Amino acid sequence: MTRVGSKVFVVLFGLALLVGATIWLRDRKGPSIGDVFDVPGLGEQVIPELLQRIRDFHRVVTRRGEKILEISAREASYYRDRSAIEIIEPSLVFFHQGERVGAIQAEKGTLVIENTELASADLAGRVRLELTKFAITADSMRYDRRQEQIQARGVTEVRSPELELKGRDMLFDLRAQKLTVDSGVSMQLKQPTKVQP
């Protein structure tokens, strides 16, 4: 592959990566906090900072009878005063039309909720995001809904059957459909394997 051809491939792959992530992260009809946690209306009562703690948490979220999200964690704690959920060993599986299309796992994380919707998510410790045709691993990841960005911090790898991209501190700008790698870039293009008749 020529040098120009490989650059075009990287740009196209980056766009495919961002489009896939955009489909799931920009979907305003995603699950709300009420779909995942049971948070009763407490009115003006004085409540403790920690409202709810659940161990060995597992929940399946459906819309109109169709599974859209499966979430589990060793422990999940909801803090009302910060509108935050702290999770230990989270695992989220995303579905589209009943089919699994992605998953994310980490050692721990914090989700911030605004008006029952996810505003940001910070995940740390062997973070792995899998979508249909590729996987991203990083030391930590942050999703910011307002800025429409995913920031992978530390050593980050993007793997697919056609490509291995490694670098440090990657920024996926979903709005601009742009991937920026801060330093230590290493890329390997792979030949597709042919099936023998």
Stockholm file with secondary structure:
# STOCKHOLM 1.0

chainA/1-197         MTRVGSKVFVVLFGLALLVGATIWLRDRKGPSIGDVFDVPGLGEQVIPELLQRIRDFHRVVTRRGEKILEISAREASYYRDRSAIEIIEPSLVFFHQGERVGAIQAEKGTLVIENTELASADLAGRVRLELTKFAITADSMRYDRRQEQIQARGVTEVRSPELELKGRDMLFDLRAQKLTVDSGVSMQLKQPTKVQP
#=GR chainA/1-197 SS CCHHHHHHHHHHHHHHHHHHHHHHHSCTTSCCHHHHSCCCCCTTCCCCSEEEEEEEEEEEEEETTEEEEEEEEEEEEEEGGGTEEEEESCEEEEEETTEEEEEEECSEEEEEEETTEEEEEEEEEEEEEEETTEEEEEEEEEEETTTTEEEEEEEEEEECSSEEEEEEEEEEETTTTEEEEEEEEEEEECCCCCCCC
#=GC SS_cons         CCHHHHHHHHHHHHHHHHHHHHHHHSCTTSCCHHHHSCCCCCTTCCCCSEEEEEEEEEEEEEETTEEEEEEEEEEEEEEGGGTEEEEESCEEEEEETTEEEEEEECSEEEEEEETTEEEEEEEEEEEEEEETTEEEEEEEEEEETTTTEEEEEEEEEEECSSEEEEEEEEEEETTTTEEEEEEEEEEEECCCCCCCC
//
